Amino acid sequence: MKKYLALVLAMLMVFSLCACGNDGSSNDDGEKVAYVLCETGDTYSQGLGTYFRDAFEADGGKVIFESFPKDTSDFTSYLVKATQENADVIFAPNSTTVAALLLQQAADKGIDIPILAGDTWESSVILDGVKGTDLKVYCSTFFDENDTAGPASAFVKGFKEYLNADPVRLTNNGGNDIVAAVSALGFDAYNTAYAAIEAALNAKGGSITSVDVARALWEVNITDAVTGTIKFNQTGDAIKDSAYIKQAGDGAFSFVKVQSVENNDTQGTPVDYKDTGIALDGNTIKIGVYEPQSGNNGPGGKQEVLGIQYANSLKPSITVNGVEYKIELDIQDNGSDDTTGKTAAAKLVSDKCLIVLGSYGSGVSIAAADTFAAAAVPAIGCSCTNPQVTDGKDYYFRICYIDPFQGSVMAGFAEELIGG
């Protein structure tokens, strides 16, 4: 009799546990639950995770926010926690190095909770991570390579040809010719720098300095950029109102939707710079490329550089009043590390670059800002989305949207996935 009662009790317990599974609404009262997982000390990860949390909670959702130490390789306990908390979604705005491990372990554990992330996850690393699995993975990004309209279509066609012409380029792109949004941003950043340099040369001829280039950036208004119109508000951020949502599938990202918000910013007025800056020496203009070619953000950094290099291949020089000025790219690896980044930034300054492009990764961008400002060298962030990159920094500009917007977009999309 005791054995019979024990068997009945065990069956009742199993039934009870099954009834408590994730059915699209985490609690009996319909509360939406998001599990946010960020890396301790990572500016981008913590920043975007916080903006997502704030937006999700503001709409009445519940957030379990956890952080893991740098160099963590086993995420099993975090995935178990997300399941135990009956999370409806997991938001993991981390590097692709972290993502590769996280996705593999999520697949091994049969996690069926949608996993969301920010712009860094639009990468071949993520496609490799979901291949052959049932994982549901989404990210926000700046551009859709399947967009057939205007500049985007021409860029995609030309960039694919550029990649396929050189096996090294293909390798740096992740081994395929998928067009990452950061490559499009690198392309646009180069053309933005080009427009500012050309304007400065038209105004002052060969006697320009880096400060003249900075002044010209405030007047830029590029309406045919691949990633949308580029003009800067008073903080130095491009005025953006849209983000693309994509899902990682078998070998490709599929477009899900465009998420837009109203943006009433207006173009900023030039800062009254008092600095001297770095003077152009001769007829060779150096554009610094401050990007990770190694470390956690190396894969994305390489893709961003490819976009810059492609743009340079199309516009390798500027001719003003019959004088040709050759453009030389000075590429320095910031190693995805703040300390290494400061050294790389100092090298670009000592090399007399008139302007710098980068970086992929907000932390290293913030780390280099003072070095560039002290030398009066303007920098254009391509995909560094943390607000601190440009906030209070008169020499740092940015052509992508920022994390408060991105966090809000992904929180809204998470709510849509949950249903309601």
PATOR-619859 format. One record per residue (C-alpha): x, y, z; residue in one letter. Coordinates in steps of 0.25 Angstrom, whole numbers, plus 5000, padded with zeros to 4 digits. Example, Ala and Ser with C-alpha at 12.3 -4.5 7.8 and 13.67 -1.06 7.14 Angstrom:
<rs>
<x=5049&y=4982&z=5031&res=A>
<x=5055&y=4996&z=5029&res=S>
</rs>
This chain:
<rs>
<x=5000&y=5000&z=5000&res=M>
<x=5011&y=5009&z=5003&res=K>
<x=5018&y=5007&z=4990&res=K>
<x=5005&y=5010&z=4983&res=Y>
<x=5003&y=5023&z=4990&res=L>
<x=5017&y=5027&z=4987&res=A>
<x=5015&y=5024&z=4973&res=L>
<x=5002&y=5032&z=4972&res=V>
<x=5009&y=5044&z=4979&res=L>
<x=5021&y=5043&z=4970&res=A>
<x=5011&y=5044&z=4958&res=M>
<x=5004&y=5055&z=4964&res=L>
<x=5017&y=5063&z=4965&res=M>
<x=5021&y=5060&z=4951&res=V>
<x=5008&y=5065&z=4946&res=F>
<x=5009&y=5078&z=4955&res=S>
<x=5023&y=5081&z=4949&res=L>
<x=5019&y=5079&z=4935&res=C>
<x=5007&y=5088&z=4937&res=A>
<x=5016&y=5099&z=4942&res=C>
<x=5024&y=5099&z=4929&res=G>
<x=5026&y=5112&z=4920&res=N>
<x=5014&y=5113&z=4912&res=D>
<x=5016&y=5128&z=4907&res=G>
<x=5012&y=5134&z=4920&res=S>
<x=5021&y=5133&z=4932&res=S>
<x=5011&y=5134&z=4943&res=N>
<x=4997&y=5131&z=4946&res=D>
<x=4994&y=5146&z=4946&res=D>
<x=5000&y=5147&z=4932&res=G>
<x=5013&y=5155&z=4936&res=E>
<x=5023&y=5156&z=4925&res=K>
<x=5037&y=5151&z=4930&res=V>
<x=5050&y=5154&z=4923&res=A>
<x=5064&y=5149&z=4928&res=Y>
<x=5075&y=5158&z=4924&res=V>
<x=5090&y=5153&z=4924&res=L>
<x=5101&y=5162&z=4923&res=C>
<x=5116&y=5162&z=4925&res=E>
<x=5122&y=5169&z=4937&res=T>
<x=5130&y=5181&z=4934&res=G>
<x=5126&y=5181&z=4919&res=D>
<x=5121&y=5195&z=4916&res=T>
<x=5113&y=5191&z=4904&res=Y>
<x=5107&y=5179&z=4910&res=S>
<x=5103&y=5185&z=4924&res=Q>
<x=5098&y=5198&z=4917&res=G>
<x=5089&y=5191&z=4907&res=L>
<x=5084&y=5181&z=4917&res=G>
<x=5081&y=5193&z=4926&res=T>
<x=5073&y=5200&z=4916&res=Y>
<x=5065&y=5188&z=4912&res=F>
<x=5062&y=5185&z=4926&res=R>
<x=5057&y=5199&z=4929&res=D>
<x=5048&y=5199&z=4916&res=A>
<x=5043&y=5185&z=4919&res=F>
<x=5039&y=5189&z=4934&res=E>
<x=5033&y=5202&z=4930&res=A>
<x=5023&y=5194&z=4921&res=D>
<x=5020&y=5185&z=4933&res=G>
<x=5029&y=5173&z=4931&res=G>
<x=5038&y=5166&z=4941&res=K>
<x=5053&y=5165&z=4939&res=V>
<x=5063&y=5156&z=4945&res=I>
<x=5076&y=5163&z=4943&res=F>
<x=5089&y=5155&z=4945&res=E>
<x=5104&y=5157&z=4941&res=S>
<x=5115&y=5147&z=4939&res=F>
<x=5130&y=5149&z=4941&res=P>
<x=5139&y=5152&z=4929&res=K>
<x=5145&y=5140&z=4922&res=D>
<x=5133&y=5131&z=4927&res=T>
<x=5132&y=5119&z=4918&res=S>
<x=5121&y=5111&z=4925&res=D>
<x=5107&y=5117&z=4924&res=F>
<x=5099&y=5105&z=4928&res=T>
<x=5095&y=5110&z=4942&res=S>
<x=5090&y=5123&z=4936&res=Y>
<x=5081&y=5116&z=4926&res=L>
<x=5076&y=5107&z=4937&res=V>
<x=5072&y=5120&z=4945&res=K>
<x=5065&y=5126&z=4933&res=A>
<x=5057&y=5113&z=4932&res=T>
<x=5054&y=5112&z=4947&res=Q>
<x=5049&y=5127&z=4946&res=E>
<x=5040&y=5123&z=4935&res=N>
<x=5046&y=5134&z=4926&res=A>
<x=5038&y=5137&z=4914&res=D>
<x=5050&y=5143&z=4907&res=V>
<x=5065&y=5143&z=4909&res=I>
<x=5073&y=5156&z=4906&res=F>
<x=5088&y=5154&z=4905&res=A>
<x=5095&y=5166&z=4899&res=P>
<x=5109&y=5161&z=4899&res=N>
<x=5120&y=5158&z=4889&res=S>
<x=5120&y=5148&z=4879&res=T>
<x=5131&y=5140&z=4886&res=T>
<x=5121&y=5139&z=4898&res=V>
<x=5110&y=5136&z=4889&res=A>
<x=5116&y=5124&z=4882&res=A>
<x=5118&y=5117&z=4896&res=L>
<x=5104&y=5122&z=4901&res=L>
<x=5097&y=5117&z=4888&res=L>
<x=5104&y=5103&z=4888&res=Q>
<x=5100&y=5101&z=4903&res=Q>
<x=5086&y=5106&z=4901&res=A>
<x=5084&y=5096&z=4889&res=A>
<x=5090&y=5085&z=4897&res=D>
<x=5080&y=5087&z=4908&res=K>
<x=5068&y=5088&z=4899&res=G>
<x=5065&y=5103&z=4903&res=I>
<x=5053&y=5107&z=4895&res=D>
<x=5052&y=5121&z=4901&res=I>
<x=5054&y=5132&z=4890&res=P>
<x=5068&y=5138&z=4891&res=I>
<x=5070&y=5153&z=4888&res=L>
<x=5082&y=5161&z=4887&res=A>
<x=5087&y=5175&z=4881&res=G>
<x=5094&y=5178&z=4868&res=D>
<x=5107&y=5170&z=4871&res=T>
<x=5099&y=5157&z=4868&res=W>
<x=5097&y=5160&z=4854&res=E>
<x=5109&y=5151&z=4851&res=S>
<x=5113&y=5138&z=4844&res=S>
<x=5117&y=5134&z=4858&res=V>
<x=5102&y=5134&z=4862&res=I>
<x=5098&y=5127&z=4849&res=L>
<x=5108&y=5116&z=4852&res=D>
<x=5103&y=5115&z=4866&res=G>
<x=5088&y=5113&z=4862&res=V>
<x=5091&y=5103&z=4850&res=K>
<x=5085&y=5090&z=4852&res=G>
<x=5078&y=5094&z=4865&res=T>
<x=5063&y=5099&z=4869&res=D>
<x=5068&y=5111&z=4875&res=L>
<x=5060&y=5124&z=4873&res=K>
<x=5070&y=5135&z=4872&res=V>
<x=5067&y=5150&z=4869&res=Y>
<x=5075&y=5163&z=4868&res=C>
<x=5074&y=5177&z=4865&res=S>
<x=5083&y=5183&z=4854&res=T>
<x=5085&y=5195&z=4846&res=F>
<x=5083&y=5190&z=4831&res=F>
<x=5077&y=5179&z=4823&res=D>
<x=5085&y=5173&z=4812&res=E>
<x=5072&y=5169&z=4805&res=N>
<x=5067&y=5183&z=4804&res=D>
<x=5066&y=5186&z=4789&res=T>
<x=5064&y=5201&z=4790&res=A>
<x=5074&y=5211&z=4785&res=G>
<x=5088&y=5212&z=4791&res=P>
<x=5087&y=5199&z=4799&res=A>
<x=5085&y=5190&z=4787&res=S>
<x=5097&y=5196&z=4780&res=A>
<x=5106&y=5195&z=4792&res=F>
<x=5102&y=5180&z=4794&res=V>
<x=5105&y=5176&z=4780&res=K>
<x=5118&y=5183&z=4780&res=G>
<x=5123&y=5179&z=4794&res=F>
<x=5120&y=5164&z=4790&res=K>
<x=5128&y=5165&z=4778&res=E>
<x=5139&y=5172&z=4786&res=Y>
<x=5139&y=5160&z=4797&res=L>
<x=5139&y=5149&z=4786&res=N>
<x=5151&y=5155&z=4779&res=A>
<x=5160&y=5152&z=4791&res=D>
<x=5160&y=5140&z=4800&res=P>
<x=5166&y=5148&z=4811&res=V>
<x=5154&y=5157&z=4811&res=R>
<x=5145&y=5145&z=4811&res=L>
<x=5152&y=5139&z=4823&res=T>
<x=5151&y=5153&z=4830&res=N>
<x=5136&y=5153&z=4827&res=N>
<x=5134&y=5140&z=4834&res=G>
<x=5137&y=5131&z=4822&res=G>
<x=5125&y=5135&z=4814&res=N>
<x=5119&y=5147&z=4806&res=D>
<x=5108&y=5151&z=4816&res=I>
<x=5107&y=5166&z=4817&res=V>
<x=5108&y=5170&z=4832&res=A>
<x=5102&y=5183&z=4836&res=A>
<x=5115&y=5187&z=4842&res=V>
<x=5121&y=5187&z=4828&res=S>
<x=5111&y=5196&z=4823&res=A>
<x=5113&y=5205&z=4835&res=L>
<x=5128&y=5205&z=4832&res=G>
<x=5126&y=5208&z=4818&res=F>
<x=5117&y=5220&z=4822&res=D>
<x=5127&y=5225&z=4833&res=A>
<x=5138&y=5226&z=4822&res=Y>
<x=5129&y=5233&z=4813&res=N>
<x=5125&y=5243&z=4824&res=T>
<x=5140&y=5246&z=4827&res=A>
<x=5142&y=5247&z=4812&res=Y>
<x=5131&y=5258&z=4811&res=A>
<x=5136&y=5266&z=4823&res=A>
<x=5151&y=5265&z=4818&res=I>
<x=5146&y=5270&z=4804&res=E>
<x=5139&y=5281&z=4810&res=A>
<x=5150&y=5286&z=4818&res=A>
<x=5160&y=5285&z=4806&res=L>
<x=5150&y=5293&z=4798&res=N>
<x=5150&y=5304&z=4809&res=A>
<x=5165&y=5304&z=4812&res=K>
<x=5172&y=5296&z=4802&res=G>
<x=5184&y=5288&z=4806&res=G>
<x=5186&y=5296&z=4819&res=S>
<x=5175&y=5289&z=4827&res=I>
<x=5176&y=5283&z=4840&res=T>
<x=5169&y=5272&z=4848&res=S>
<x=5161&y=5283&z=4854&res=V>
<x=5156&y=5288&z=4841&res=D>
<x=5151&y=5274&z=4838&res=V>
<x=5144&y=5273&z=4851&res=A>
<x=5137&y=5287&z=4848&res=R>
<x=5132&y=5281&z=4835&res=A>
<x=5126&y=5269&z=4841&res=L>
<x=5116&y=5278&z=4848&res=W>
<x=5111&y=5282&z=4834&res=E>
<x=5110&y=5268&z=4828&res=V>
<x=5097&y=5264&z=4822&res=N>
<x=5098&y=5251&z=4814&res=I>
<x=5084&y=5247&z=4809&res=T>
<x=5089&y=5235&z=4800&res=D>
<x=5096&y=5227&z=4811&res=A>
<x=5094&y=5212&z=4811&res=V>
<x=5089&y=5212&z=4826&res=T>
<x=5081&y=5224&z=4825&res=G>
<x=5082&y=5239&z=4825&res=T>
<x=5095&y=5244&z=4833&res=I>
<x=5095&y=5257&z=4840&res=K>
<x=5099&y=5260&z=4854&res=F>
<x=5091&y=5266&z=4866&res=N>
<x=5097&y=5274&z=4876&res=Q>
<x=5103&y=5262&z=4884&res=T>
<x=5110&y=5257&z=4871&res=G>
<x=5100&y=5246&z=4869&res=D>
<x=5094&y=5243&z=4855&res=A>
<x=5079&y=5246&z=4856&res=I>
<x=5073&y=5232&z=4854&res=K>
<x=5058&y=5227&z=4856&res=D>
<x=5059&y=5212&z=4851&res=S>
<x=5065&y=5199&z=4854&res=A>
<x=5064&y=5186&z=4847&res=Y>
<x=5060&y=5173&z=4854&res=I>
<x=5065&y=5160&z=4849&res=K>
<x=5064&y=5145&z=4852&res=Q>
<x=5077&y=5136&z=4851&res=A>
<x=5073&y=5124&z=4842&res=G>
<x=5081&y=5113&z=4835&res=D>
<x=5092&y=5120&z=4828&res=G>
<x=5085&y=5134&z=4827&res=A>
<x=5078&y=5145&z=4835&res=F>
<x=5063&y=5147&z=4831&res=S>
<x=5057&y=5160&z=4832&res=F>
<x=5046&y=5161&z=4843&res=V>
<x=5042&y=5176&z=4843&res=K>
<x=5046&y=5190&z=4844&res=V>
<x=5044&y=5197&z=4858&res=Q>
<x=5043&y=5212&z=4857&res=S>
<x=5041&y=5223&z=4868&res=V>
<x=5039&y=5238&z=4866&res=E>
<x=5052&y=5246&z=4867&res=N>
<x=5051&y=5261&z=4867&res=N>
<x=5066&y=5264&z=4868&res=D>
<x=5071&y=5275&z=4859&res=T>
<x=5085&y=5277&z=4853&res=Q>
<x=5095&y=5282&z=4863&res=G>
<x=5103&y=5295&z=4861&res=T>
<x=5118&y=5295&z=4860&res=P>
<x=5126&y=5295&z=4873&res=V>
<x=5135&y=5307&z=4875&res=D>
<x=5148&y=5299&z=4875&res=Y>
<x=5160&y=5306&z=4881&res=K>
<x=5170&y=5295&z=4878&res=D>
<x=5181&y=5295&z=4867&res=T>
<x=5180&y=5281&z=4863&res=G>
<x=5189&y=5272&z=4854&res=I>
<x=5192&y=5279&z=4841&res=A>
<x=5192&y=5272&z=4827&res=L>
<x=5206&y=5269&z=4823&res=D>
<x=5208&y=5269&z=4808&res=G>
<x=5197&y=5262&z=4799&res=N>
<x=5195&y=5249&z=4807&res=T>
<x=5183&y=5249&z=4816&res=I>
<x=5183&y=5239&z=4827&res=K>
<x=5170&y=5233&z=4832&res=I>
<x=5172&y=5225&z=4845&res=G>
<x=5164&y=5212&z=4846&res=V>
<x=5163&y=5209&z=4861&res=Y>
<x=5157&y=5195&z=4861&res=E>
<x=5158&y=5181&z=4868&res=P>
<x=5165&y=5171&z=4860&res=Q>
<x=5167&y=5162&z=4872&res=S>
<x=5160&y=5159&z=4885&res=G>
<x=5145&y=5157&z=4887&res=N>
<x=5141&y=5167&z=4877&res=N>
<x=5151&y=5163&z=4867&res=G>
<x=5141&y=5157&z=4857&res=P>
<x=5132&y=5169&z=4857&res=G>
<x=5143&y=5178&z=4856&res=G>
<x=5149&y=5171&z=4844&res=K>
<x=5135&y=5173&z=4837&res=Q>
<x=5135&y=5187&z=4840&res=E>
<x=5149&y=5189&z=4834&res=V>
<x=5145&y=5182&z=4822&res=L>
<x=5134&y=5193&z=4819&res=G>
<x=5144&y=5204&z=4821&res=I>
<x=5154&y=5197&z=4812&res=Q>
<x=5143&y=5195&z=4801&res=Y>
<x=5139&y=5210&z=4802&res=A>
<x=5154&y=5214&z=4801&res=N>
<x=5156&y=5205&z=4789&res=S>
<x=5144&y=5213&z=4782&res=L>
<x=5149&y=5227&z=4787&res=K>
<x=5164&y=5226&z=4789&res=P>
<x=5167&y=5241&z=4787&res=S>
<x=5161&y=5255&z=4787&res=I>
<x=5164&y=5265&z=4776&res=T>
<x=5162&y=5279&z=4779&res=V>
<x=5166&y=5291&z=4770&res=N>
<x=5174&y=5282&z=4762&res=G>
<x=5182&y=5276&z=4774&res=V>
<x=5180&y=5261&z=4777&res=E>
<x=5181&y=5257&z=4791&res=Y>
<x=5183&y=5242&z=4793&res=K>
<x=5176&y=5235&z=4805&res=I>
<x=5184&y=5225&z=4813&res=E>
<x=5177&y=5216&z=4823&res=L>
<x=5185&y=5214&z=4836&res=D>
<x=5179&y=5202&z=4843&res=I>
<x=5182&y=5200&z=4858&res=Q>
<x=5177&y=5188&z=4866&res=D>
<x=5171&y=5192&z=4879&res=N>
<x=5170&y=5177&z=4883&res=G>
<x=5156&y=5179&z=4889&res=S>
<x=5163&y=5184&z=4901&res=D>
<x=5163&y=5198&z=4908&res=D>
<x=5178&y=5198&z=4911&res=T>
<x=5182&y=5193&z=4898&res=T>
<x=5172&y=5202&z=4891&res=G>
<x=5179&y=5215&z=4898&res=K>
<x=5192&y=5210&z=4892&res=T>
<x=5186&y=5208&z=4878&res=A>
<x=5179&y=5222&z=4879&res=A>
<x=5192&y=5229&z=4883&res=A>
<x=5199&y=5222&z=4871&res=K>
<x=5188&y=5228&z=4861&res=L>
<x=5191&y=5242&z=4867&res=V>
<x=5206&y=5240&z=4866&res=S>
<x=5204&y=5236&z=4852&res=D>
<x=5197&y=5249&z=4849&res=K>
<x=5183&y=5244&z=4845&res=C>
<x=5174&y=5255&z=4842&res=L>
<x=5162&y=5247&z=4846&res=I>
<x=5159&y=5233&z=4852&res=V>
<x=5148&y=5223&z=4849&res=L>
<x=5143&y=5213&z=4860&res=G>
<x=5141&y=5206&z=4868&res=S>
<x=5133&y=5193&z=4868&res=Y>
<x=5131&y=5192&z=4883&res=G>
<x=5127&y=5204&z=4892&res=S>
<x=5137&y=5202&z=4903&res=G>
<x=5149&y=5203&z=4895&res=V>
<x=5143&y=5216&z=4888&res=S>
<x=5141&y=5222&z=4902&res=I>
<x=5155&y=5218&z=4906&res=A>
<x=5161&y=5225&z=4894&res=A>
<x=5152&y=5238&z=4894&res=A>
<x=5162&y=5246&z=4903&res=D>
<x=5174&y=5243&z=4894&res=T>
<x=5167&y=5248&z=4882&res=F>
<x=5161&y=5260&z=4888&res=A>
<x=5175&y=5264&z=4894&res=A>
<x=5181&y=5264&z=4880&res=A>
<x=5168&y=5271&z=4874&res=A>
<x=5166&y=5259&z=4865&res=V>
<x=5151&y=5256&z=4861&res=P>
<x=5146&y=5241&z=4862&res=A>
<x=5134&y=5235&z=4856&res=I>
<x=5128&y=5223&z=4863&res=G>
<x=5122&y=5213&z=4853&res=C>
<x=5115&y=5203&z=4862&res=S>
<x=5118&y=5207&z=4877&res=C>
<x=5104&y=5210&z=4883&res=T>
<x=5107&y=5214&z=4897&res=N>
<x=5103&y=5228&z=4899&res=P>
<x=5116&y=5231&z=4907&res=Q>
<x=5124&y=5230&z=4894&res=V>
<x=5119&y=5244&z=4890&res=T>
<x=5113&y=5250&z=4902&res=D>
<x=5121&y=5262&z=4906&res=G>
<x=5132&y=5259&z=4896&res=K>
<x=5132&y=5270&z=4885&res=D>
<x=5142&y=5262&z=4876&res=Y>
<x=5134&y=5249&z=4876&res=Y>
<x=5123&y=5247&z=4866&res=F>
<x=5115&y=5234&z=4863&res=R>
<x=5107&y=5229&z=4851&res=I>
<x=5098&y=5218&z=4857&res=C>
<x=5087&y=5219&z=4867&res=Y>
<x=5089&y=5218&z=4882&res=I>
<x=5086&y=5208&z=4893&res=D>
<x=5074&y=5215&z=4900&res=P>
<x=5067&y=5214&z=4886&res=F>
<x=5072&y=5200&z=4883&res=Q>
<x=5068&y=5195&z=4897&res=G>
<x=5054&y=5201&z=4896&res=S>
<x=5053&y=5194&z=4882&res=V>
<x=5057&y=5180&z=4887&res=M>
<x=5048&y=5182&z=4900&res=A>
<x=5036&y=5185&z=4891&res=G>
<x=5039&y=5173&z=4881&res=F>
<x=5041&y=5164&z=4893&res=A>
<x=5027&y=5168&z=4898&res=E>
<x=5022&y=5165&z=4884&res=E>
<x=5028&y=5151&z=4884&res=L>
<x=5022&y=5148&z=4897&res=I>
<x=5009&y=5152&z=4892&res=G>
<x=5002&y=5165&z=4896&res=G>
</rs>
